[in-house]
Amino acid sequence: MLLNELPNGAHATVERVVAASDDVDAVALRRLGELGFIPGEPLQLLRRGPGGREPIAVLIGETLFGLRLLEAQCIEVRPA
């Protein structure tokens, strides 16, 4: 399941980070890893922006991130 498919408030664990499209390069994937989106890391999708789209607010540990839809589609998760 992809991060962007989780419902608001859902908890999950990062499975892996992969390129969702040709618009995502290795630098973007590395950046997601540096932010904490690494396999085994628990997270919570808090809420989505206006219209249920972007940004997607994700909590990892005590840090809140706002992700674009394209970035969220690169993060495979396992719901808790």
C-alpha positions as CSV (number, residue, x, y, z in Angstrom):
1,M,0.0,0.0,0.0
2,L,1.2,3.5,-0.7
3,L,1.4,6.3,1.9
4,N,-1.1,8.4,-0.1
5,E,-3.7,5.6,0.1
6,L,-3.8,5.6,3.9
7,P,-6.9,7.3,5.5
8,N,-6.4,10.4,7.7
9,G,-5.2,9.4,11.2
10,A,-3.9,6.0,10.1
11,H,-0.7,4.5,11.5
12,A,1.7,2.5,9.4
13,T,5.3,1.3,9.0
14,V,7.5,2.2,6.1
15,E,8.2,-0.8,3.9
16,R,10.4,0.8,1.3
17,V,10.9,3.9,-0.8
18,V,10.7,3.5,-4.6
19,A,10.5,5.8,-7.6
20,A,6.7,6.2,-8.4
21,S,7.3,7.8,-11.8
22,D,10.0,9.1,-14.1
23,D,9.6,12.5,-12.4
24,V,11.2,11.1,-9.2
25,D,15.0,10.8,-9.3
26,A,17.6,9.3,-7.0
27,V,18.2,12.6,-5.3
28,A,14.5,12.9,-4.3
29,L,14.5,9.3,-3.0
30,R,17.7,9.9,-1.0
31,R,16.1,13.0,0.5
32,L,13.1,11.0,1.7
33,G,15.4,8.6,3.4
34,E,17.3,11.4,5.0
35,L,14.1,12.8,6.4
36,G,13.4,9.5,8.1
37,F,11.3,7.5,5.6
38,I,13.3,4.3,6.0
39,P,12.2,0.7,6.2
40,G,10.8,-0.2,9.6
41,E,10.1,3.4,10.7
42,P,6.6,3.9,12.1
43,L,4.5,6.9,10.9
44,Q,1.1,8.4,11.0
45,L,-0.7,10.2,8.2
46,L,-2.4,13.1,10.1
47,R,-4.4,14.8,7.4
48,R,-4.5,16.1,3.8
49,G,-4.6,19.6,2.4
50,P,-7.6,21.3,0.9
51,G,-9.7,19.0,-1.3
52,G,-8.0,16.0,0.3
53,R,-4.9,16.3,-1.8
54,E,-1.7,18.2,-1.1
55,P,0.2,18.7,1.2
56,I,-0.1,15.4,3.0
57,A,0.9,15.9,6.7
58,V,2.9,12.9,8.0
59,L,4.3,12.4,11.5
60,I,7.5,10.4,11.9
61,G,8.6,10.3,15.5
62,E,8.1,13.9,16.8
63,T,8.6,15.5,13.4
64,L,5.8,16.7,11.1
65,F,6.4,16.7,7.3
66,G,4.3,18.1,4.5
67,L,4.7,15.9,1.5
68,R,3.6,16.4,-2.1
69,L,1.4,13.7,-3.6
70,L,4.3,12.5,-5.9
71,E,6.5,12.0,-2.8
72,A,3.8,10.2,-0.9
73,Q,3.4,7.8,-3.8
74,C,7.0,6.8,-3.5
75,I,6.6,5.5,0.1
76,E,5.3,1.9,0.4
77,V,3.8,1.3,3.9
78,R,2.2,-1.6,5.9
79,P,-0.8,-0.4,7.9
80,A,-0.6,-1.0,11.6
